Amino acid sequence: MQITDVLLAPGNGAFFYDDQVAIRAGVAQDGFTYVGEPVTPGFKAIRVPAYSLSVGLVLTDGTVVWGDMMGVQYSGAGGRDPLFDAARISDVMSQIETRLIDVDASGYLAACAKVSEPFGHKRLPLAIEYGVSQALLRAAAHLHRKTMAEIVCSEFNLPLPTRRVPIYCQSGDAREINVDKMILKAVDVLPHGLINSRQKFGVGGQTFMEFVTWVATRTRQIGRPGYHPVLHFDVYGWIGQEIGLEPQSIADFVCKVADTVPDFTLNIESPADFGSTQAQIENYAKIVSILDNRDSSARIVVDERCNTLEDIRLFAEAKATHLVQIKTPDVGSIADTARAVLICKANKVGAYVGGSCTETDLSAQASVHVSVATQADMMLAKPGMGVDEAFSIVGNEQNRLLAMLNRRRSENVG
């Protein structure tokens, strides 16, 4: 027995939970709040503070290892788990505490599988899978005196990584200021843009296209010599809402945007929401095929309707995307995030380890170890909607990890 007790501690996510359905309907903003009534079940307001719940595993030597449980910003939308309810999560945790105390924490994947077994014929809330799997990963790393990345490599029979994973920052609504910050800090992939309303997308997408052009121009204006980021924009389905849901029309629009920034690779995330996972797969596959046949520099990134590990497998096998956002809290166990990256690689589809602005420093750091261990194509700077804090947390954790792995390799050679 390596775990002697389980602790819970209330916490805060780094941003807010938002009612996406209400926002898409066109509610007005008043400062940082939204005006109107919420639509998605569980929301008492359209925008509510993001809460989290930390789970601590007390080990036999007195060490306490932690993981953080939370939901994603747009909880309850696009097939996702409902809004995070700390009281409900605490109640379920009390019922699975004996599982944690009984588990062999030195075997990571086996421990995750044991703890995540269905409870009452129903899968555990994904927030619990996510937070507990982080804590178990830290426990295994502590017991074996290794980094979390090394535990992932060992469990999945992967070589120790040598390459850094490109980091992607998101701007939130403070677009211009945060784009400047990203450029000055030479972020690998930018800027997200939060194009989540008709006002931000514009009639026929004109406002969005002007923003894309501005980002490219600004990169040349203030970026250091040789700096050439990937441009990545999340449009929250607004191409489909404004242009229509015909795959050919969507592909034509994406190519039109790419033509305005011909010197850049352009990622377009969530171009449309076709209403179900199957419809999303079928239509995204058509869009991807059209872009590939045109040798476009644009790449489609899937988010909505691609939540679980099985969803990711279906999209990857169908070549229904160029890049999958593996939204870590939606996938559940962070071990499944590792599996998702490997599924993408096996199907020659890009793997982007994402997540949500509502996460915490601990969940972000654990995500870095999984991203580096599996050599994902890019990872999100998180938590929060700013640039500085998230880029620091993720970037510094990656640099510390790579320094430790380099030392480990030199010790083995010696």
Protein Blocks (a to p, Z undefined) as FASTA:
>chain_A
ZZfbdcddddddfbdcddfklmmnopacehjbccdddfbghiabfbdcddddddddddfk
opacdddddddfkgoiahiacdddfklmmmmmmmmmmmmmmpcfklmklmmmmmmpcehh
iacdfklmmmmmmmmmmmmmmmnopafklmmmmmnopacdfbdcdddddebjmlmlmmmm
mmmnopabdghlopabfklnoghhlmmmmmmmmmmmmmmmmmcehiacdddddeehmmmm
mnopcfklmmmmmmmmmmmmmmbccddehkbaehiaklmmmmmmmmmmmmmmnopabdcd
dfehplblmlmmmmmmnopafbdcddfklnopaklmmmmmmmmmmnopacddebdfklcf
klmmmmmmmmmmnopabdcddedjbfklmmmmmmmmmmmmmmmmmmmmmmmmZZ
